[in-house]
Amino acid sequence: MKLNFSTAIILALATPTLALLPSRTISARRGSEFRTLSVIAFADKIDVSESKATEELEILTAESISSMRYRALQRSCKAAGLGGTGDTAELRSRLLSSIGVAPPSRYAEDGSSSERRVERHGVVTEPASEIVVDIMECVERGHWKKAVRRLKKLDKVVGSETVSKDVYESVLEACSQNRLAGARAAESARKIMENMVRDGYAVPAEIGNECIIHSIGLNDDGSHQNFGGIDTALAMLATLEASGSEIYCDSYDAVVEALSREGSLDEATLLLRAMVVERSFTPSLITLGNTALVAAKEGATDSVMTILTLAKAAGYVQVFHPF
């Protein structure tokens, strides 16, 4: 089949004005479409490039591991036989342990009580109750950066105890405002979500899905001026699934489109297949059309036909008009 013919089919599927990055809001596509797509299964199915993974394994150091993004961590873990599932901190900890480096602890060394002033190395720290009050004041004023810094301080002070769910949710909501502050708060939001799950809390579905969608931007890697990006969004997806929270179809749509714009068509198609075949989601027509259009421009005819097949399986009907 010739590429021009495939392109004609794509244009028939797509809307008349096809935008590469359509504006989107959190839709109410839930109910019968409420399924939690297994990001874990998706991670296990992604092929690891042998040459790329081998190159990454050869240069593994504590510094290189600390700077790795989500998919690089996945590739390296899978290549080392450590498994590619888990959030960013889990994957990083596995790699650090594999080279004999102890993963950093998120708690204070002595696990001190949160309700008294603690003297540590001659420095008196403030009690958790005062830090919580300060955090809430920062949240009310919209100062998400200071709220995040104070949350880190609180996490160290409470030690082996846990930060309350209300504090986590308040700071996470502050980070999510104004589209994650233009994605500048994306990494902070991801870390808060991961800490919530490790402390046994469920991430609020509405806020979590907003964070996933707003962490994706116009750059080739899906970032907003190097903030956020596909790796951050994928890590958030995995964390939201681990917490048992609802993941909206729009969140998957956003990740699929970002993967296709990046040129990661195999990953985009794999995620689309999982959405349609395994979980009976209905990807938006714009997502299907944009992904197929990118595949056609790159000459990936097989991917084009796979996407068209998935569109039909999702319930879309192809209508051909005589020319």
Secondary structure, 3 states (H helix, E strand, C coil): CCHHHHHHHHHHHCCCCCCCCCCCCCCCCCHHHCCCCCHHHHHHHCCCCHHHHHHHHHCCCHHHHHHCCHHHHHHHHHHCCCCCCCCHHHHHHHHHHHCCCCCCCCCCCCCCCCCCCCEECCEECCCHHHHHHHHHHHHHHCCHHHHHHHHHHHHHHHCCCCCCHHHHHHHHHHHHHHHHHHCCCHHHHHHHHHHHHHCCCCCCHHHHHHHHHHCCCCCCCCCECCECCHHHHHHHHHHHHHCCCCCCHHHHHHHHHHHHHHCCHHHHHHHHHHHHHHCCCCCCHHHHHHHHHHHHHCCCHHHHHHHHHHHHHCCCCCCCCCC
